[in-house]
Amino acid sequence: MDLGVLEKLKDYNLLFIENEQGIRDNFQELFSLLFNNVYVGKDGLEGLELYKKHSPDLIITDIKMPNMDGIQLTKKIRERDNKTSIVIISAHTEQELLMESIPLHLVDYVVKPLNQTKLNSVFTKFLKENQIEEFVYDYEKSKTVVKGEEHVLSLKENLFLNKLINENRVISYYEIEEEIWESKEMSQNALRLFIKNLRKKLPEGYIKNIQNHGYSKR
């Protein structure tokens, strides 16, 4: 794994939830070398209590667990917290599970088995998501400020960004056409250009493309 990435993890606390004891013990040993503190749970209920007690920066949870699964756990957390970074690991790639996870604002959805390449990708995304970057959005003045640089928003950009931030969910292509474009027909090329230009006025990676569905905030 990338040594630069690993070094930065020492500033963060991790909650790891896995119902198989062998896997749990092996990864607890590894993660304890990487993170400031590591908390370990055997199911969603225990994981939820550990989350409430310790407020970890990153949660890595299995999806198939007794008492409360990873999706249910994440939904419980998202009822009170949209900021904690969460990664779901699963032996399954079913479309239904993937779709159910989209509104939960995950750092990643990783198919087992976990390996160095997958973990490096997860940790890189986590660190990028948690970078401190000055960002101000002013709806009334139709502008953003990124690292001290001011950007003026068009009417469409302002409407879309306001919806994206305040509703904190996937905004579908259909909604963008109906509510942002209104009566004008929206081509795919026009939408891509619109998003490309808006991204220049936001922190890097702020808008996530949810393939075949729409866009969400990171």
Buried (B, 14 or more C-beta within 10 A) or exposed (E): BEEEBBEBBEEBBBBBBBBEEEBBEEBBEEBBEBBEEBBBBBBBBBBBEBBEEEEBBBBBBBBBBEBBBBBBBBBBBBEEEEEBBBBBBBEEEEEEBEEBBBBBBBBBBBEEEBEEEBBBBBBBBBBBBBEEEEEEBEEEEBBBBBEEEEBEBEEBBBBBBBBBEEEBBBBBBEBBBEEBBEEEEBEEEEBEEBBEEBEEBBBEEBBBEBEEBBBBBB
